[in-house]
């Protein structure tokens, strides 16, 4: 955004935009409170509409302090800093961060703390190679042109090739164009899922989540009253479960053990975040007199991340260990303790 023209309006524009676009992820510091605390506060206040102006103000204050330390110097002294405009840029960068996170399946809570509801667009993968290539080219191609320009300038005394503004603008257009394609394919996948039933049962809701390397292949989840069905969808055809590898996950019966686990801090946090939660329990031992160690383990999974063969099956799950009298003795997110970050 800076290269596309905003850096021509005020000094320090690119620095402010960059810092304000990254600042929301400072919520990673919540990991020091434990994995469950981090899950609860990840993409919370700093990723909300309320937090955007406050984060932008903090970034502009930081940039102002650096500017003062540097002796109020900027690259182009003819373009002074306009602090009010830089604050607007900081807000714009914060909103762009929310938009990028919203486009993935993890989602955001933009109305936090007034609403804890997660929303997501589900059209691009968490790490989207196509977008990365487009944005990197938008920055790197002008560097190549500048080298050619230096050679041309040395021979002809003038620069014949365009600067970075055009490339950056085209890169932003490319991002929105790819979002448009992905949204169209996503809608086709959803329509195909809604047009069929699953083992004779109608779906109450369906979702399609992107793969990293194929914009026409989607991992889908369909929920019925008694089970979840997971499968792939080809949105180009469109065709549901083209390889006939649908998996059925029956909803376990609610028990005192699973209820006790759901009422723990981690259980409440995980269920508020999970889109398709599957909660299963296992008895570890049946000695009612031994309450010093765990008698049950309750596993929480979100089928949204149940990609075939995916590492996310474990890394984005949770476990609660309960004694025989249903008191929690340990809570884990992935392989880490939810209390202090280690087992």
C-alpha positions in Angstrom: 0.0 0.0 0.0 2.9 2.3 0.7 4.6 1.6 -2.6 1.3 1.9 -4.4 1.2 5.6 -3.6 0.5 6.3 0.1 4.2 7.0 0.7 3.9 10.1 -1.6 1.5 11.8 0.8 3.6 11.9 4.0 7.0 10.9 5.2 7.3 7.7 7.3 4.3 6.2 5.6 5.8 2.8 4.7 7.3 2.4 8.1 4.0 3.2 9.8 2.0 0.9 7.5 4.4 -2.0 8.0 4.5 -1.7 11.8 0.8 -1.2 12.1 0.1 -4.2 9.8 2.2 -6.4 12.0 1.4 -5.0 15.4 -1.9 -7.0 15.9 0.2 -10.2 16.1 1.8 -8.9 19.3 -1.0 -10.9 21.0 1.5 -13.8 20.6 2.8 -12.6 24.0 -0.3 -14.2 25.5 1.5 -17.5 25.2 3.3 -16.7 28.4 0.0 -17.2 30.1 -0.2 -20.8 28.9 -1.7 -22.4 25.8 -5.3 -22.2 26.9 -4.9 -18.5 27.7 -3.2 -17.9 24.4 -6.0 -19.7 22.5 -8.6 -17.6 24.3 -6.8 -14.3 23.5 -5.4 -15.0 20.1 -7.0 -12.7 17.5 -8.9 -10.9 20.3 -8.5 -7.2 21.2 -5.7 -6.4 18.7 -7.7 -7.9 15.9 -10.9 -6.1 16.7 -12.5 -2.9 15.3 -12.1 -1.4 18.8 -8.5 -2.3 19.0 -7.5 -1.0 15.6 -7.3 2.8 16.4 -5.6 2.1 19.8 -2.9 -0.1 18.1 -2.5 2.5 15.4 -2.0 5.2 18.0 0.6 3.2 19.7 2.4 2.5 16.5 2.4 6.2 15.5 3.7 7.1 19.0 6.5 4.7 18.5 7.4 6.0 15.0 7.3 9.6 16.4 9.7 8.6 19.2 12.1 7.1 16.6 11.8 10.1 14.4 12.7 12.4 17.4 15.7 10.2 18.3 16.9 10.4 14.7 16.9 14.2 14.9 13.6 14.6 13.0 15.3 13.4 9.8 13.4 11.6 7.0 14.6 10.3 3.6 13.0 13.2 1.7 13.1 16.5 3.7 10.6 18.0 1.2 7.9 15.6 2.4 7.4 16.2 6.2 5.5 13.7 8.4 1.8 14.3 8.7 0.9 12.7 12.0 -2.8 12.7 11.6 -2.6 11.1 8.2 -0.1 8.5 9.6 -2.7 7.6 12.2 -5.2 7.0 9.4 -2.7 4.9 7.6 -2.1 2.9 10.8 -5.8 2.2 11.1 -5.9 1.2 7.4 -3.1 -1.2 7.9 -4.8 -2.7 11.0 -8.0 -3.2 9.0 -6.0 -4.9 6.2 -4.6 -7.3 8.8 -8.1 -8.2 10.0 -9.2 -8.6 6.4 -6.3 -11.0 5.6 -7.0 -13.1 8.7 -10.7 -13.1 7.9 -10.0 -14.6 4.5 -8.6 -17.8 6.1 -10.5 -20.6 7.9 -9.1 -19.6 11.3 -11.1 -16.4 11.3 -11.3 -13.3 13.5 -13.5 -11.7 16.2 -13.8 -8.2 14.9 -16.5 -7.2 17.4 -14.5 -8.3 20.5 -15.1 -7.7 23.4 -18.8 -7.0 22.7 -19.1 -10.3 20.8 -17.0 -13.4 21.0 -18.3 -14.8 17.7 -15.7 -16.0 15.3 -16.3 -15.3 11.6 -14.2 -16.5 8.6 -14.4 -16.2 4.8 -12.7 -19.6 4.3 -11.4 -18.8 0.8 -7.6 -19.0 1.2 -5.1 -21.2 3.2 -3.4 -19.8 6.2 -0.2 -19.6 4.1 -1.3 -18.9 0.6 1.6 -19.4 -2.0 -0.2 -17.6 -4.8 -0.7 -14.4 -2.8 2.9 -14.6 -1.5 4.3 -14.8 -5.0 2.1 -11.9 -6.2 3.2 -9.7 -3.4 6.9 -10.6 -3.5 6.9 -9.9 -7.3 5.3 -6.6 -6.6 8.2 -5.6 -4.5 11.1 -7.4 -6.3 10.4 -6.7 -10.0 10.9 -2.9 -9.5 14.3 -3.7 -8.0 15.2 -5.6 -11.2 14.0 -2.6 -13.2 16.0 -0.2 -11.2 19.2 -2.2 -12.0 18.3 -2.0 -15.7 17.4 1.7 -15.4 20.9 2.3 -14.0 22.4 0.7 -17.0 20.1 2.6 -19.4 20.7 5.8 -17.5 24.5 5.3 -17.8 24.1 5.0 -21.5 21.3 7.3 -22.4 21.2 9.7 -19.5 17.5 8.9 -18.7 15.4 6.3 -17.0 13.1 4.4 -19.3 11.4 1.9 -17.1 8.6 2.4 -14.5 9.2 2.7 -10.7 7.7 0.5 -8.0 4.3 2.2 -7.9 2.9 0.4 -10.8 4.1 -3.0 -9.7 2.7 -2.5 -6.2 -0.6 -1.4 -7.6 -0.8 -4.4 -9.9 0.1 -6.7 -6.9 -2.8 -5.3 -4.9 -5.1 -5.8 -7.9 -3.8 -9.4 -8.2 -4.6 -10.1 -4.5 -8.2 -8.9 -5.0 -8.5 -10.8 -8.3 -7.3 -14.0 -6.6 -9.8 -13.5 -3.7 -12.5 -13.1 -6.3 -11.6 -16.4 -8.0 -11.3 -18.2 -4.6 -14.6 -16.8 -3.4 -16.3 -17.9 -6.6 -14.9 -21.4 -6.4 -15.8 -21.6 -2.7 -19.4 -20.7 -3.4 -19.5 -23.5 -6.1 -18.1 -26.0 -3.5 -20.7 -24.9 -0.9 -23.6 -25.2 -3.5 -22.5 -28.7 -4.4 -22.4 -29.8 -0.8 -25.8 -28.3 -0.1 -27.3 -30.1 -3.1 -26.9 -33.6 -1.7 -27.5 -35.7 1.4 -25.2 -37.8 3.4 -26.0 -41.5 4.1 -29.7 -40.5 3.5 -29.6 -37.6 6.0 -29.8 -33.9 5.1 -27.0 -31.6 6.3 -27.8 -29.0 8.9 -24.8 -27.0 7.7 -21.8 -27.4 5.5 -18.4 -25.8 5.1 -15.6 -25.9 2.6 -12.0 -25.1 3.5 -9.1 -24.5 1.1 -6.0 -26.5 0.4 -2.6 -24.8 0.1 -1.7 -25.8 -3.4 -5.0 -26.2 -5.4 -7.6 -23.5 -5.6 -10.1 -25.9 -7.0 -9.8 -28.6 -4.2 -11.6 -28.1 -0.9 -11.8 -30.0 2.3 -15.4 -30.2 3.4 -17.4 -30.9 6.5 -21.1 -31.6 6.6 -23.0 -31.8 9.9 -26.2 -33.8 10.3 -28.1 -34.5 13.5 -26.1 -37.6 14.4 -22.7 -37.4 12.6 -20.2 -35.3 10.7 -19.1 -36.2 7.2 -15.7 -35.1 5.9 -14.6 -35.3 2.3 -13.0 -33.4 -0.6 -14.8 -31.3 -3.1 -13.7 -30.4 -6.6 -15.2 -27.0 -7.3 -14.2 -26.9 -10.9 -16.5 -29.8 -11.9 -18.1 -29.4 -9.3 -18.1 -32.8 -7.6 -18.4 -33.9 -4.0 -16.1 -36.7 -2.8 -14.6 -37.4 -6.3 -12.3 -40.1 -4.8 -15.0 -41.8 -2.7 -13.1 -41.3 0.5 -15.8 -39.8 2.7 -15.3 -40.3 6.4 -18.1 -40.4 8.9 -17.6 -39.2 12.5 -20.5 -40.0 14.8 -21.3 -37.6 17.5 -20.4 -39.2 20.9 -23.0 -39.5 23.6 -22.8 -36.8 26.2 -21.6 -38.2 29.6 -20.6 -36.7 33.0 -17.0 -37.1 31.9 -17.3 -35.0 28.8 -19.5 -32.5 30.5 -16.9 -32.1 33.3 -14.2 -31.5 30.6 -16.3 -29.0 28.7 -16.8 -27.0 31.9 -13.1 -26.5 32.4 -11.4 -23.3 31.3 -9.8 -25.0 28.3 -13.0 -26.8 27.4 -15.0 -23.5 27.3 -12.3 -21.7 25.3 -11.9 -24.5 22.8 -15.7 -24.9 22.2 -16.1 -21.1 21.8 -13.4 -21.2 19.0 -14.1 -24.6 17.3 -16.5 -24.6 14.3 -17.1 -28.4 14.2 -16.1 -29.7 17.6 -15.8 -33.4 18.2 -15.4 -34.4 21.9 -14.4 -38.0 22.8 -13.5 -39.5 26.1 -11.3 -42.5 27.1 -11.0 -44.2 30.5 -7.3 -44.6 31.5 -7.9 -46.8 34.7 -10.9 -47.9 36.7 -9.5 -47.7 40.3 -11.9 -45.3 42.1 -9.6 -45.0 45.1 -6.7 -43.6 43.1 -7.6 -39.9 42.7 -4.0 -38.8 42.5 -3.7 -39.5 38.8 -5.9 -39.1 35.7 -8.6 -41.7 35.3 -10.1 -40.2 32.1 -8.8 -38.2 29.1 -11.2 -36.1 27.0 -10.0 -35.2 23.6 -11.2 -32.1 21.8 -10.9 -31.8 18.0 -12.2 -29.3 15.5 -13.0 -31.2 12.2 -12.4 -27.9 10.4 -8.7 -29.0 10.6 -9.2 -32.7 9.9 -7.5 -32.5 6.6 -6.4 -36.0 5.5 -2.9 -36.7 6.8 -2.7 -33.2 8.3 -0.5 -32.3 11.2 -3.3 -30.1 12.4 -5.3 -33.1 13.6 -3.1 -33.0 16.8 -1.6 -29.6 16.9 -4.9 -27.8 16.9 -6.6 -30.2 19.3 -6.9 -30.2 23.1 -7.0 -32.7 25.9 -8.3 -32.5 29.5 -7.3 -35.1 32.0 -9.8 -35.9 34.9 -9.6 -37.9 38.1 -12.1 -40.6 38.9 -14.2 -37.9 40.7 -14.1 -35.7 37.5 -11.6 -33.1 38.8 -9.2 -31.8 36.2 -5.5 -32.6 36.8 -4.1 -31.4 33.5 -5.2 -29.5 30.4 -3.2 -29.5 27.1 -3.5 -27.7 23.7 -1.7 -29.9 21.2 1.3 -31.4 23.1 1.6 -28.5 25.5 0.2 -27.9 29.0 -2.5 -25.3 29.0 -1.3 -23.9 32.2 2.4 -23.1 31.7 3.3 -24.1 28.2 5.0 -27.4 29.0 3.9 -30.9 29.9 
